[in-house]
Amino acid sequence: MYETPEQAVITRVDDHKLNNLTMAVYVLQALSLFVGVTAIVAVIVNYVKLPDVIGTRYESHFRWQIKTFWWALAGYLVGGLLTVVLVGFLILAITWIWFIYRVVKGYLAFNDGKAIEGR
């Protein structure tokens, strides 16, 4: 079955919206390095819009962004708790650098129009 011209326009508009939304989440994640609350906004957007991206090229990015949030949160919590014994500062620094890596790697794949590979 072929797409009607109207369906093709709707598909392009929806794709454009999902593209902008995926980029916005990467921006929110990057901003969270300085203003932590934007990461919470980003993951909420991920969960709310996840059903809309299932089966699209954006699904891998949403899943990547969600995993990045939860693993970073775990790293920050463990690091924060262990600052009492000083090793926590190292864990916090490693988590921060790892988070930057995840955002950059994900955004570069997104910018290239590719699905994000990895865990």
C-alpha positions, 0 to 999 in steps of 0.5 A: 500500500502506498502513502497518500501525499497527506500521509507523507506530509504527516510522516515528515512533520512527525519525524521533524518533531521527534528529531527536534525533541531528541535534540532537545533532550540531548541539550537538556542533558548537556545543560544538566552538567551545570543545572542538574534539574534539566536532567529530570526534565529530559528523562520525563520527556523521554518517558512521556514520548517513548511510545511515539518513538517506538520503531523509529530511528529515535527509539535507540536514542531515547533508550540511551538517554534514559539509561544515561540518566539512571546510571548517572543518578546511581553514580552521583548517589554512590559518589555523594554517599562516599564523599565521607571517605573521600573516594566519593569525590573520585566517583563523582568526577568519573561519573561526571566525565562518563555522563559527558561522554554519553551525551557527546557520543549519543548526540554525534550519532544522532547528528549523523542520523544513526541509531546509537549503539551500545549499552 
